[in-house]
Amino acid sequence: MTDFDFHSVWTLPASADRVYEVLADAERYSQWWPQIRRVRTTDEHSGSMAIRSAVPLTLLVFGRREVEDPIARYLKVHLTGAMIGWSSWEVRPAGSGCIADFQQQVAVSGALGLASRIAKPVFEWNHDAMMRGGHRGLSAYLSRP
């Protein structure tokens, strides 16, 4: 297994409540996040995403919501499939907009884990490209009337 620990901080042009509302609606991620190719809902707390960034490899990830706290503006999802671990968003006001703080700790195994041992920097670069795409996409989405 290869472990990854990711952290991204996005400054966004909308209220913390609005950004939390959009991030809590994972079913619509593919509308604004180019690297999220497909989202399927299983039930009110779980579903799957097909994710593909710069590296020509599509990952299928299953998520089950563990925490959804609109007062604290905190979300946490347990992940299985291509990655096993968790990801979270914490949204807080900042100036005239807000900050969305993303954290993810995952492990990959099998062929993906073997490849990541050799190409871990490439996979980290790929994740950074995905997060840049998400940040740009969400900023544009939030700026629409």
C-alpha positions, 0 to 999 in steps of 0.5 A: 500500500502507498499512503497519500496525505493531501491538503488544499486551501481554496479562497472563494468569492462567496459566503461560507454558507453558500460554499458549504451548501455547494460542497455538501451537494456531491451529486452535482460536483461534475457540473463544476469540477471538470475532473469529476467525470460522473457521480452516481448516488446510491442512497442519501449518504453514499455514492460513487465518483469517476475521477480523471485528472491529467494522468489518463487513468480513471479512478472509481471511488465510493464514498459514504458521508460520515459527518455533515455539520452545516453549523460548523460547515464541516463535511467528512466522507469515508472512501473505498474503491480505488482509494481507501481512507477519508476526505473532508471539507471545512469552510469558514468566512474570510473577508468578503468570501470564504476559505474551503479547507480540503484534507484527504488521507488515503491509501492505494493498493494493488496495481495502483499502489505498485505504480504509485510507489514508482510514480508517487510524485506524478500522482501527487502532481496529478492530484494538485492538477485536479484540485486546481481544476476544482478551485477554478470550476467552483470559483466560476460556478459561484460567480454565476448569477 
